[in-house]
Amino acid sequence: MKSINLSNEDRALTLGWLSVVPLFVWWLGWFPGFMSPDSIDQLGQVDRYEFFNFHPIVHTFSMWVVTRVWDHPGAVTLLQVLLLAGLLGFVARRLTQVGVPWWLTVTAAWITAALPMVGATTITIWKDIPYSLAMVWAFGELVALARDRDRFWSSWWGPLRLGTALGLMWALRANGKVTVLIFAVALAIGFWRRWRELLAAGGATVAVGILLPAVLLSVLSVNPGTIEPAEVFLPDVAAVVVNDPDWFSDADRARLEAIAPIDVWQSRYECSDSTPLVFDPAFNHTPPRENPWEYRSLVARTAITHLPTVVGHRWCAASFLFAPWPRGGSYLHRPPFEIPPNTLGIARDSISGRAYSFTLAQYQWIEKPGVEWFTWRPALVILVGIATYLGVAVRRRLRPLLWAGGLVGAQLLNVAAMTPAHEFRYAFGIYLLCLMSLPFWWLIIQPDDATIAPARRQLDSSP
């Protein structure tokens, strides 16, 4: 029999994709997956074929498409498992192409997939999961960009792939556009002489991130309402209500009381979690949606005049990204254990008892008091990721890889500026990319192994 000789790149791709095994075990054990009330809401929209853009229409409609093949929520979580494994193999191949040994890239893919926090989150029906998958795709394309900038920009194919991945990030989360815009500005500055190729990438981003949702909104029966930006920053205003309640004018106080009584703003405020405030029964979300500019003005004026208070609130809200140990008694949200009560007939029905027992033991361990800082809290992984890119920056030859790190940084800024609570899902994409960045240490230690081509023409610059 003729033997099959695989290149190192093909080994990385194939064996990296086989990281599907630990992810698939989670899917078998916790079928059809983890769900929150938001998940049930989206599945209800799919069931009724009545869509509400509060959850991005691209994500909800994609769930409808997937369930036409298999009319079950398990189809959604299975696809997420297959896509993450495929993308881990894809990134492993990209890392091998820049000089990391194939066995190390495969190890990184397997370790990432085998972490119980990754497995449990991957089988959760949240828009954060496909958003994070789009981030992983964009990361792989940026590693290709770092490998050979001239080659990447020499055809339309590379820019179109990158633009499509960024467009999906734009479309799959309401604040995804923030990360994309930050990174797009960096690309425009770094490669401004490549304006034709940048336009191709930008065109793909606009087509997927803006035009596709617009088409779906016009063709489908969709309630066009979405998250009002002012609502995102109302906890910042609450911080000022608690610390300087007399600052507000009578008109501003009336605006606040149209949402909730002042004592609710003060008693329900928690800097690390907006949930007790914004989901209090007395908290009315209608006024900022009906009068958005009034409340946007209030948010802006409050932030400008009380910047130290707002920055302090932001640090508290985002501390789970940078501080390995929790602040006080703050709670870190993660995938809910039980499927919420619903009228759709959705219940947990494990396909494999052995898979359930095996993964349940992992779940119980990562939930133990005293280990959550090491398991669910993403700060340790993020700090190691930051250290990795500092190491990359020290090695001049490796600096083109900072484009991949720039995507991590843009998302980190986005989450830090807008996170309403300590929630693992908000950091999931950053978590995955930091883990898959760890093989860069091989090149940091042995930079001569890097297969990164220098720019042959002074048409672009690395960061």
N, C-alpha and C positions, 0 to 999 in steps of 0.2 A: 504494500500500500504506500502510495506516495505521501510523504510527510508534508504538513502545511507549515511553511516558515512565515511567521508573522514578524513584521517590523516592531521595534520598540513602541512606536506610536500606536500601532494596531493592538499590541498587548495592553497598553494603558487603556485604550478605548474599550476593548472587550472585557477585560478583567474589572475595570472600573464600573462598567455597566452592571456586572454581576453583583455589585453592592445592593442590587434590588432584593437580594435574599433576606437580609435582616429587616428591611422595610416591609417586604411581603409578609413576613411572619407577624408583624404588628397588624397588618391588614386582616390576616386570617383570624387573629386572636380577638380583635376588637371590632369586627365587622358589624355595621358598615362604617364605623369610624367615630370620632368625637364630634360633638355638635353643641353649639350654644343656641340661645334663643334667636340670634341673628341668622344662624344656619337654618333653623326651622323656618324663619321668615322667608328666606330666599327660596328654600325648597317649596314652600307654599306658593310663592309667585310662579315657580316653574310648573307646579301642579295645576294652577288655575290659568296659566298663560296670561297673567296680568302682572306687569312689571312696574317696579318703582325704583327710580334711579338713585335713591338714597344709598343703596348698594350699587356700585357701578354696573351699568347695564351690560357691558362687555362680559363681566364675570357671570352675572346671573344668566344671561342668554347662552353663554358657553356651557353652563350646567344643563340648560334645556337641551342643547345639541347633544351632549354626552349621554343624557338619559333617554334620547331617542334610540340609541343603540342598545342600551340596557336600562330599563325604567326602574332604577333603584339608586339611592344615594351612594351605595357601594361602588357604582360605576365612577362617580366623581373622585372618591378617595383612591380607587385603584389607578385611575389615570394619573393622579398626583404622585403616587408611588413610582409608576413607570417613568414619568417625566423626570423626577428628581434623580433616579438612578441613571437614566440616560444622560442627563446633564453632568452628573458627577463623572461619568466616563468621558464625556466630551471635554470637561475641564482637565481631567487627568491627561488626556491626549495633548491638550494645549500646553500644559506644564512640561510634559516630556519634550515637546518641540522647542522649548526655550532652554533645555539642558538639564532638567531634573531627571534623575534615573526613573525609569518606568515603574520599578517596584515601589519606589517611594510615593509616587503619585497615586498608585493603586492603593497603597496602604492608607494614604490620606482619605481617599474616597470611601474605603471600607470603614475606617474609624468614624468618619462623619456620619455615614448611614447607620452604623451600629449603635450610636449614642441613643439611649432611650428618649432623651428630650427631642431629638430630631425625628425619631420614628413616630412618637406620639403626636407631634405637631404636624407632620406630613399627612397623617390620616385625619386631620381636622378640616371640616368644611368651613373655611374662612377665606376671604379674598386675599388675605396676607400670604397665603401659601402660593397661589399662582404668581402673585407679585414678586415674591422671593425667587421663584423659579425664573422669572424674566430677568431678575438681577443676576442670577448665576449665568444665564446665557450671555448677557452683556459683559460680564466679567471675563468669560472665555474669549469673547471677541476682542476685548482689550488686551488680553495676553497675546493674541495673534498680532494685534497692532504693535505691541512692544517688541515682538520678535523681529519684525521687519517692517518699519514704517513705510518705506517706499513701496514695497510690494503690496501692503495693505491698501494704500491709497491709489495704486496704479490701475485698479479696475473698479467698476461700480459695485461689485458683488460684496466686498468687505464693508464699505460704508452702508449699503442697503441692509445687510444683516444686523449691523450695530444699530442702525436707525430703527429697525423693526423691533429689536429687543427693548430699546428705550421707549418706543411708542407703546409697547405692552405695559411697561411700568407706568406710563402716563395714564393709560386707560383703566388699569386694574385697581388703582387706589385714588381716592379724591386728592390726596396730597402727594401722589407720585410725581405729579408735574413739578413739584418743588425740587426734588432730587434731579430730575431730568434737566430742568433749567439751569441749576447750579453747574451740573456737569457739562451741559452744552456750552455755557459761557467759557469754561476752562478749555474745551476742545477748540472753540473759535479763536481764543487767544493763542493757544499752542500751535495751531495749524492754519492760521489765517491765510497763508498763501495757497492752501489747498481748498479754496473756496468752492470750486465746482463739486469736489467730492463731499465737502461739508454740506452743500446744498442737497446732494443726493441722500445723505444720511438724515438731514433735517426733513426732507420730503417724506421719507419713510416714517419718521417719527410722527409727523403731522397726519399722514394718511391713517396710521394705526391708532394714534393717541387721540386725535381730534375728529377726523372725518368718519372713521368707523363708528364711534359712539353716536355721532350726529345722524348717521344713516339709520342706525338701529332705533334711535329715538323717534325718527320721522316715520319709519316703516311699521314699527310695533306699537301696540297699545301700551304706552309707557307714561307713568306719572313722572314728569321731568324734574321734580323736586330733588335736591341734593343737599349735602351738608353745607350749611351757611358758615362761611369762614369766621364770622364773629362768634359763633357758638364755641368754636374750638378754643378760643382765648378767654372765655368767660371765667374759667378758674383763675386766670391771672388777675382779673378784676376782683374776684372774690378775695384774693390775697390782700388787696388794698382795702376792701370793705372791712376786713378783719383788723388791719393794722392802722388805717387812717379813715375811719368812717365819716368824719366831719368834712373831709375834702370835697365830697360830692355836692354839686349844686342841687337845688330843689328839682330841676328838670331831670338831672341824671338820677337822682334818688327815685323819681317817679318811674323812670325807665327800669331801674333795678326792681322796684316793687311790682311792676307789671309782670315780671318773670317770677319773683318769689318774695315773700316778706323778708325784710332785712335780717331778722333773727335766724331765718333759714340759711341765708348766705353765710352768716357768721358761725352758726352751730354745726352746719354740715360740711364746712370747708375742711379739706385735708390736702396738704400740699402734695402728697405722694399718690393721691387717688381722687379723681374728680367724680367717681361713681356715686358716692353718697350724696353729693350735691346735685349733680345733673339728672340723677334718676330718682330724686326725692319726689313723691307724689305732688308736692306743692310747687315744684319747679316747672314753669310753663315755657315751652320752647317756641311757642307761636310768635310772640312779639319780635324777636330778632329775625325771624324768617319773613315776617310781614313788613318790617321796617329795617332792612339790613344796614342801610347807610347810617342810620342813627346809632346803631349799636357798634358798627365798625368805627365810627368816630369816637364813641365812648371808650372802646378798647384802646385805640391809638392814643388818645389824650391821657388815659390812665397810665399806659406804659411809659409815655414820654415824661410825665411829671413824677412818676414813682419808679424810675428805672431800677434802683437797688432792690426794692421790694419785689418787682417782677422778675428780676434776674435770680433773686433768692428762691422764688417760687419755682422758676424753671429748673434751677439746679436740683432742688428737692424732687421735682417731678421726673427729671432725667437721670437721677443719681444711680439708678439701677444699671445704666449703661457703663458707668465708670467706677463705681464703688463696689468691690466684691462682697462687702458685708451690708446687710440691710440697715436702713435708717430707722431707728426706733422700732415700732411695731408695724412698719409698712408691710402690706400684703402684695405678693407678686402673683398676678393673674397668669394662669396657664390653661391648657385645654381642659374643659369641664369633664369630670369623671362620668357623670350620668347624662344620658340623652334627655333633654327637657320634655315634659308632657306635651303632646301634640295630637292633632286630629288627622294626621297623615298616615297613621299606622306604622310610624318608624320606631323600631325598638332594636336593642342590641341582640344579635343572634350569632354568637361566635361560630365560625366555620370549623375551627380546630380547637378542641379543648386543650391539647398540649401546647399549642401556640399561645392560647390565652393564659395558661398557668405560667409559662415561661416569661411572657411579657408582663404579667401581673406582678411577678416577683421583682422585676426591674422597676416597674411603676411604684411599687411600695417602697423600694429602697430610695429612689430619687425624691420621694415625698417625705422622707424622714426628717423630723426637726433636727436642725444642726448640720444637715448636708445640703440644704437647698441653695446656699450661697455657692456651692461647688457644682451643683447640677442645673437647677433652673435659672439661676441668676447669670446673665450673659456677660457680666463685666469682666470676669477673668479672661475669657476667650477674646473679648474685644481688646483688652489691654495687651495681650500677647500679639494680637493682630497689628495693633499700633506699633509695638516694638519691632515687629517684622518689617514694616515699611520704613521705619527709621533706619533699620539695618540696610534695607535696599537703597535708601537715599545716600548712605555713606559710600556705597560702591558705585562709582561713576558709571561703570559699564552697565549696571543694572537699573539705572534711573528710568529708562523707558517703562519699566514695570510699575512705576508710580501712577501711570494712567489707570491701571487696574485698582491700585489703592485709592485713587481719586474717587472712584465710584463708591467705595466703602465710606470715604470721608464725607461725600455729599449726602449719602443716606444717613450717616451718623448725625450730621448737622440738622437734617430735616427732622429726624425723630427727637433729637434733643430740644429743638425749638417748638415742637408741636405735640409731643406725647401728652395725653391726658392722664395717664396712670402708668404704674409699673406693670407692664405686660410683656411677656416673653415674645409674643407674636410680632410686636412692633420691631423687635430686634432680630427676628428670625433670618432675614436676608443677610444682615451684617454678620450674624453668627456663622452662617454657612460659608460666606466668603472669607472670613478670618480663618476658619478651620482649613479651607482649601488653599490659603496663602502660606500656611506653615512650611510646605516644601521649598519655598524660596530660601529658607535658611541654608539649604544645601548650596545654593549659588552664592549666598552671602559669605559662607565659609570658604567656598571654592569657586570664586568668580571666573576662573579660567574655563570652567565647564559650561558657562553660559553661551548659548548660541543665539545671541542677540546681535543683529546686523546693525552697524552704524549707519546713520543717514548718509546716503551717497550724494545728496544734493542739499544745500542749505535752504531747503524750502519749508522745513518744519523744525520745531524744537521740542525736545522732551521737557517735562516739567522739572 
